[in-house]
Amino acid sequence: KYTKDNRFACLAAQAPEADSPIVGVAEVSIQGDNKVNELLDVSEYCYVCCMAVDPSYRRQSIATELLRGAEVIAKSWGYDRLCLHVYDVNKTAQECYKRAGYEVLAADSKWEAAMAGRPRRFLLGKQVD
């Protein structure tokens, strides 16, 4: 209702037990940040954000499955690359993304992070088949 078709999707993961709660989420959307567009030489790109997994369900491949779902969506929308940001202090997430095949494309400068009042971020990307 609020976005064009093939521009936004919300993924949710349920625990394997019957009647289980949602234990993980991620959003996939089409973005057009000028800095990323220039880096990738595109006018827009497919982006994953707001990924979260319930702490009691971490290390059970839920984030990996959410990423796989995001990759399927990106490909179905006609995109061959998926991007995301991760904070430099989030080593666990960085390891997860690396295992899933994501590579660092760019990093915020320390100055940018300080001006934004947040930790430094890495832009990661992966070619999706």
Sequence and secondary structure as in RCSB ss.txt:
>XXXX:A:sequence
KYTKDNRFACLAAQAPEADSPIVGVAEVSIQGDNKVNELLDVSEYCYVCCMAVDPSYRRQSIATELLRGAEVIAK
SWGYDRLCLHVYDVNKTAQECYKRAGYEVLAADSKWEAAMAGRPRRFLLGKQVD
>XXXX:A:secstr
  S TTSEEEEEEE SSTT  EEEEEEEEEE  HHHHHHHTSS EEEEEEEEE GGGTTSSHHHHHHHHHHHHHH
HTT SEEEEEEETT HHHHHHHHHTT EEEEE  HHHHHHHTS  EEEEEEE  
